[in-house]
Amino acid sequence: MFLNSVTHFNQQRMKVFRQSKYRFDLLTSIALRLAYGIVILGVLTPGIQGWSAEPSTSRNVTIAIVQPQNVHAYQEAVNGFLTTLSANFSSSVNIMVYDSPEGLYKTLKPLSDSAEQTGIDLIVTIGTNATSEVSRTIQHLPIVFSMVLDPETVVQHRRDMVGASLNIPVELQLKFIKEILPAAKTVGVIYDPNRNTDYVQRLRAFAAPLRLEIKAFPVTSQKEIPQALNSVRAKTDVLLGIVDNTVYTSRTTEFIIRFTIQEQLPFIGLSLSYVKAGALCSLVFDNYDIGRQTAELAQKILTGVSPATLQITTPEKLDIALNLRTAKIVGVSIPKQIQRNAAIVYE
């Protein structure tokens, strides 16, 4: 059962709240805000020492975090990273936070390319764009990334990079479809064969035991998307969104969501923002927990483990987001158990 799989990933019962009220556990929220305030106080200015973990006889280590500002999800991940590292790492840690890669470059430019002379032991990048930029420019320091979709295309052949991806395991996506749309037999996927041929093959391999058939519709440009959508509508029961920069961009997503609603085609979105915009549902990851996973990888590297021996992680804590307005329009009755266990419901 899919719900059992999610429970296993979460290792705790998922909280439920409704978008109309968007309730949070107030006491937990206040406690975490206070903790975050202690952790991040003073680190928003590049070069300023931030916090120290439990004192140790070993030398201080310095971590540079490249975190684009004004992205709430990124801040939640950084909070998870800092809190976890502070609680579990025994050496004193200096934190430097930069809101763009350029700030980091200015710090490193006057220094030697030798890692020992930079004073920085580890770089942490938040988000795909920052990770891509820093990985191309800085070659002499280990990098741990966080909140990155499809990191293999960013990291490529660098063996000194590892991190926490946002890629949800294929088998969970397909089990989710079976639970939320039990009558579905065919799943449509629009993809760029230059990017996602291997991923589509993985979908097919995992779909077969679940008695699902994957029907793939290749496109090589955005101009081909309308025709592909018409084929999906005619030949499949549901459209599954995947990470594909040819198909899903800020320009095309609105069109795809509008089409699926008008044509009463259930659309499994890529993230919470898709569900909010009108996709039927999505599995969503916990930003703070992604930061926790990032901190665990960073701690291993700082204690001497080679990044090349570590594996890129996938989200370990997953929740469900539903759009009941869309469900009503497209004629889908979402099982009550799914609704009860959903973390976010738009209605």
C-alpha positions as CSV (number, residue, x, y, z in Angstrom):
1,M,0.0,0.0,0.0
2,F,1.2,3.5,-0.9
3,L,0.1,5.0,2.4
4,N,2.2,2.4,4.3
5,S,5.2,3.4,2.1
6,V,4.7,7.0,3.0
7,T,4.4,6.2,6.6
8,H,7.7,4.3,6.4
9,F,9.4,7.3,4.8
10,N,8.0,9.8,7.3
11,Q,8.4,7.6,10.4
12,Q,5.6,9.5,12.0
13,R,1.9,10.2,11.4
14,M,1.5,13.0,8.9
15,K,-0.2,16.1,10.2
16,V,-3.3,17.4,8.5
17,F,-4.3,20.9,7.8
18,R,-6.6,22.7,5.4
19,Q,-5.5,25.4,3.0
20,S,-8.5,27.5,3.9
21,K,-7.1,27.9,7.4
22,Y,-3.5,26.6,6.8
23,R,-3.1,25.7,10.5
24,F,0.2,25.1,12.1
25,D,1.1,23.7,15.5
26,L,1.6,27.1,17.1
27,L,3.8,25.9,20.0
28,T,6.0,24.0,17.6
29,S,6.2,26.9,15.2
30,I,7.2,29.3,18.0
31,A,9.8,26.9,19.4
32,L,11.4,26.4,16.0
33,R,11.4,30.1,15.2
34,L,13.2,30.7,18.4
35,A,15.7,28.0,17.6
36,Y,16.2,29.3,14.1
37,G,16.7,32.8,15.4
38,I,19.5,31.6,17.7
39,V,21.1,29.6,14.9
40,I,21.1,32.1,12.1
41,L,21.6,35.3,14.1
42,G,24.5,37.1,12.6
43,V,25.2,34.9,9.6
44,L,23.4,36.9,6.9
45,T,26.4,39.1,6.4
46,P,29.2,37.4,4.4
47,G,32.3,36.7,6.4
48,I,30.7,37.0,9.8
49,Q,31.0,34.1,12.2
50,G,27.6,32.6,12.9
51,W,27.3,30.0,15.5
52,S,29.5,27.4,17.2
53,A,28.5,23.9,18.0
54,E,29.8,22.2,21.2
55,P,33.4,23.3,21.7
56,S,36.1,20.8,20.7
57,T,39.8,20.5,21.0
58,S,39.9,20.1,17.2
59,R,40.3,23.2,14.9
60,N,37.3,25.2,13.8
61,V,35.7,24.4,10.5
62,T,34.2,27.0,8.2
63,I,31.2,26.4,6.0
64,A,30.1,28.8,3.2
65,I,26.4,28.6,2.4
66,V,25.2,30.0,-0.9
67,Q,21.5,30.6,-0.4
68,P,19.4,32.8,-2.7
69,Q,17.3,35.1,-0.5
70,N,13.5,35.5,-0.5
71,V,12.8,31.9,-1.2
72,H,10.9,30.5,1.8
73,A,11.6,26.9,1.0
74,Y,15.3,27.5,0.8
75,Q,15.3,29.2,4.2
76,E,13.5,26.2,5.7
77,A,16.1,23.9,4.3
78,V,18.9,26.1,5.7
79,N,17.2,26.1,9.1
80,G,17.1,22.3,9.0
81,F,20.7,22.2,8.0
82,L,22.0,24.6,10.7
83,T,19.9,23.1,13.5
84,T,20.9,19.5,12.7
85,L,24.6,20.4,12.4
86,S,24.5,22.4,15.6
87,A,23.0,19.5,17.5
88,N,25.2,16.7,16.1
89,F,28.6,18.0,15.1
90,S,31.1,18.2,17.9
91,S,33.6,20.7,16.4
92,S,33.2,24.4,16.5
93,V,31.7,25.6,13.2
94,N,31.9,29.1,11.6
95,I,29.1,29.8,9.1
96,M,29.3,32.3,6.2
97,V,26.1,32.9,4.2
98,Y,26.1,34.5,0.7
99,D,22.9,35.3,-1.1
100,S,24.6,34.8,-4.5
101,P,27.6,32.9,-5.9
102,E,29.3,36.2,-6.7
103,G,29.6,37.1,-3.0
104,L,31.5,33.8,-2.4
105,Y,33.7,34.4,-5.4
106,K,34.7,37.8,-4.0
107,T,35.8,36.1,-0.8
108,L,37.8,33.5,-2.6
109,K,39.3,35.6,-5.3
110,P,42.1,37.3,-3.3
111,L,43.1,33.9,-1.9
112,S,45.1,31.1,-3.4
113,D,43.4,28.3,-5.2
114,S,44.8,26.0,-2.6
115,A,41.9,24.7,-0.4
116,E,44.1,25.0,2.7
117,Q,44.5,28.7,2.2
118,T,40.9,29.7,1.5
119,G,39.9,29.0,5.1
120,I,36.7,27.4,3.9
121,D,36.3,23.7,4.5
122,L,33.0,23.0,2.7
123,I,30.6,24.8,0.5
124,V,26.8,24.2,0.7
125,T,24.7,25.3,-2.2
126,I,20.9,25.7,-1.9
127,G,18.8,25.3,-5.1
128,T,19.6,24.1,-8.6
129,N,20.8,27.5,-10.0
130,A,23.2,28.2,-7.2
131,T,24.5,24.6,-7.3
132,S,25.0,24.7,-11.1
133,E,26.8,28.0,-11.0
134,V,29.1,27.2,-8.1
135,S,30.0,23.7,-9.4
136,R,31.1,25.2,-12.7
137,T,33.3,27.8,-11.1
138,I,34.8,26.3,-7.9
139,Q,36.8,23.1,-8.4
140,H,39.1,22.9,-5.4
141,L,36.6,22.7,-2.5
142,P,34.0,20.0,-1.7
143,I,30.4,20.9,-2.3
144,V,27.3,19.6,-0.7
145,F,24.1,20.7,-2.5
146,S,20.5,20.9,-1.2
147,M,17.0,21.3,-2.8
148,V,18.1,20.3,-6.2
149,L,15.9,18.7,-8.8
150,D,17.6,16.1,-11.1
151,P,21.1,16.7,-9.7
152,E,22.8,14.2,-12.0
153,T,22.5,16.8,-14.8
154,V,24.1,19.4,-12.5
155,V,26.8,17.4,-10.8
156,Q,27.7,15.3,-13.9
157,H,31.1,13.8,-13.3
158,R,32.3,15.6,-10.2
159,R,33.2,13.2,-7.5
160,D,33.6,15.8,-4.8
161,M,29.9,16.8,-4.9
162,V,27.0,15.1,-3.2
163,G,23.8,16.3,-1.6
164,A,20.1,16.0,-1.0
165,S,17.9,15.9,-4.1
166,L,14.2,16.6,-4.5
167,N,13.7,13.6,-6.8
168,I,10.8,11.5,-5.4
169,P,11.4,7.7,-6.0
170,V,9.6,6.4,-9.1
171,E,8.0,3.5,-7.3
172,L,6.3,5.9,-4.8
173,Q,5.0,8.1,-7.6
174,L,3.3,5.1,-9.2
175,K,2.0,3.6,-6.0
176,F,0.5,7.0,-5.3
177,I,-1.3,7.0,-8.6
178,K,-2.8,3.5,-7.9
179,E,-4.1,4.7,-4.5
180,I,-5.5,8.0,-5.6
181,L,-6.8,6.7,-9.0
182,P,-7.5,3.0,-8.5
183,A,-9.3,2.7,-11.8
184,A,-6.4,4.1,-13.8
185,K,-4.7,1.7,-16.2
186,T,-2.6,3.9,-18.5
187,V,-0.3,6.8,-17.3
188,G,0.8,9.4,-19.8
189,V,4.2,11.0,-19.7
190,I,5.3,13.9,-21.8
191,Y,9.1,14.0,-22.0
192,D,12.2,15.1,-23.9
193,P,14.0,12.0,-25.1
194,N,17.3,13.9,-24.9
195,R,16.7,14.3,-21.2
196,N,14.6,11.6,-19.8
197,T,14.7,8.4,-21.9
198,D,16.3,6.5,-19.0
199,Y,13.7,7.8,-16.6
200,V,10.8,6.7,-18.8
201,Q,12.3,3.2,-18.9
202,R,12.5,3.1,-15.2
203,L,8.8,4.2,-15.0
204,R,7.9,1.3,-17.3
205,A,9.9,-1.2,-15.2
206,F,8.2,-0.2,-12.0
207,A,4.7,0.2,-13.6
208,A,4.4,-3.3,-14.8
209,P,4.1,-5.1,-11.4
210,L,1.4,-2.5,-10.5
211,R,-0.5,-3.3,-13.6
212,L,0.0,0.1,-15.0
213,E,1.0,0.9,-18.6
214,I,3.2,3.9,-19.3
215,K,2.5,5.7,-22.5
216,A,5.3,8.1,-23.3
217,F,4.9,11.0,-25.7
218,P,8.3,12.5,-26.7
219,V,8.7,16.2,-27.5
220,T,11.8,18.1,-28.4
221,S,10.4,21.6,-28.2
222,Q,7.6,23.5,-26.4
223,K,5.8,23.8,-29.7
224,E,5.1,20.1,-29.7
225,I,3.4,20.2,-26.2
226,P,-0.2,20.9,-27.4
227,Q,-0.2,17.9,-29.7
228,A,1.3,15.7,-27.0
229,L,-1.4,16.8,-24.6
230,N,-4.1,15.9,-27.1
231,S,-2.5,12.4,-27.4
232,V,-2.4,12.0,-23.7
233,R,-6.1,13.0,-23.4
234,A,-7.1,10.5,-26.1
235,K,-4.9,7.5,-25.0
236,T,-4.4,7.7,-21.2
237,D,-6.2,7.9,-17.9
238,V,-3.8,10.3,-16.1
239,L,-0.9,12.6,-16.9
240,L,2.2,12.3,-14.6
241,G,4.4,15.3,-14.5
242,I,8.2,14.6,-14.4
243,V,11.3,16.8,-14.0
244,D,11.9,17.9,-17.6
245,N,13.0,21.4,-18.4
246,T,11.8,21.1,-22.0
247,V,8.2,20.3,-21.0
248,Y,7.7,22.0,-17.6
249,T,8.7,25.6,-17.4
250,S,7.1,28.7,-16.0
251,R,5.7,29.4,-19.4
252,T,4.3,26.0,-20.2
253,T,3.0,24.9,-16.8
254,E,0.0,27.2,-16.7
255,F,-1.0,26.1,-20.1
256,I,-0.7,22.4,-19.2
257,I,-2.7,22.8,-16.0
258,R,-5.4,24.7,-17.8
259,F,-5.6,22.1,-20.5
260,T,-5.9,19.2,-18.1
261,I,-8.7,20.9,-16.2
262,Q,-10.7,21.8,-19.3
263,E,-10.3,18.3,-20.7
264,Q,-11.0,16.6,-17.3
265,L,-7.6,14.9,-17.4
266,P,-6.2,14.1,-13.9
267,F,-2.7,15.7,-13.6
268,I,-0.2,14.5,-11.0
269,G,1.9,17.6,-10.4
270,L,5.6,18.0,-9.6
271,S,5.3,20.0,-6.4
272,L,3.0,21.9,-4.1
273,S,3.0,24.9,-6.4
274,Y,1.5,22.8,-9.1
275,V,-1.4,21.6,-6.9
276,K,-2.0,25.2,-5.7
277,A,-2.2,26.2,-9.4
278,G,-4.8,23.5,-10.2
279,A,-3.1,20.1,-10.6
280,L,-5.1,17.3,-9.0
281,C,-2.4,16.3,-6.5
282,S,1.2,15.7,-5.8
283,L,3.7,14.2,-3.4
284,V,5.5,16.9,-1.5
285,F,8.7,16.9,0.4
286,D,9.6,18.5,3.7
287,N,12.0,21.4,3.1
288,Y,13.3,21.3,6.7
289,D,13.9,17.6,6.5
290,I,15.9,18.1,3.2
291,G,18.1,20.4,5.2
292,R,18.5,17.7,7.8
293,Q,19.6,15.2,5.2
294,T,22.1,17.8,3.8
295,A,23.6,18.3,7.3
296,E,24.1,14.6,7.7
297,L,26.1,14.4,4.5
298,A,28.1,17.5,5.4
299,Q,29.0,16.1,8.8
300,K,30.3,13.0,7.2
301,I,32.5,14.9,4.8
302,L,33.8,17.2,7.6
303,T,34.8,14.1,9.6
304,G,36.9,12.8,6.7
305,V,34.5,10.7,4.6
306,S,35.1,11.2,0.9
307,P,32.2,12.7,-1.0
308,A,32.8,10.1,-3.8
309,T,31.8,7.3,-1.4
310,L,28.5,8.9,-0.5
311,Q,25.1,8.7,-2.3
312,I,22.9,11.5,-3.4
313,T,19.8,11.3,-1.2
314,T,16.1,11.4,-2.1
315,P,13.4,12.9,0.1
316,E,12.9,10.7,3.2
317,K,9.8,12.5,4.5
318,L,6.9,12.9,2.1
319,D,3.4,14.3,2.4
320,I,0.4,14.5,0.2
321,A,-1.1,17.7,-1.4
322,L,-4.6,17.6,-2.9
323,N,-6.8,20.0,-4.8
324,L,-10.4,19.1,-4.1
325,R,-11.6,21.9,-6.4
326,T,-9.9,20.3,-9.3
327,A,-11.0,16.8,-8.3
328,K,-14.6,18.0,-8.5
329,I,-14.1,19.6,-11.9
330,V,-12.4,16.6,-13.5
331,G,-14.8,14.1,-11.9
332,V,-12.4,12.3,-9.6
333,S,-13.5,11.0,-6.2
334,I,-10.4,10.9,-4.0
335,P,-10.5,8.1,-1.4
336,K,-11.4,9.4,2.1
337,Q,-8.3,7.8,3.6
338,I,-6.1,9.8,1.2
339,Q,-7.9,13.0,2.2
340,R,-7.5,12.3,5.9
341,N,-3.8,11.7,5.5
342,A,-3.1,14.6,3.2
343,A,-0.9,17.3,4.7
344,I,-2.2,20.1,2.4
345,V,-5.7,20.3,0.9
346,Y,-7.0,23.1,-1.3
347,E,-10.8,23.1,-1.2
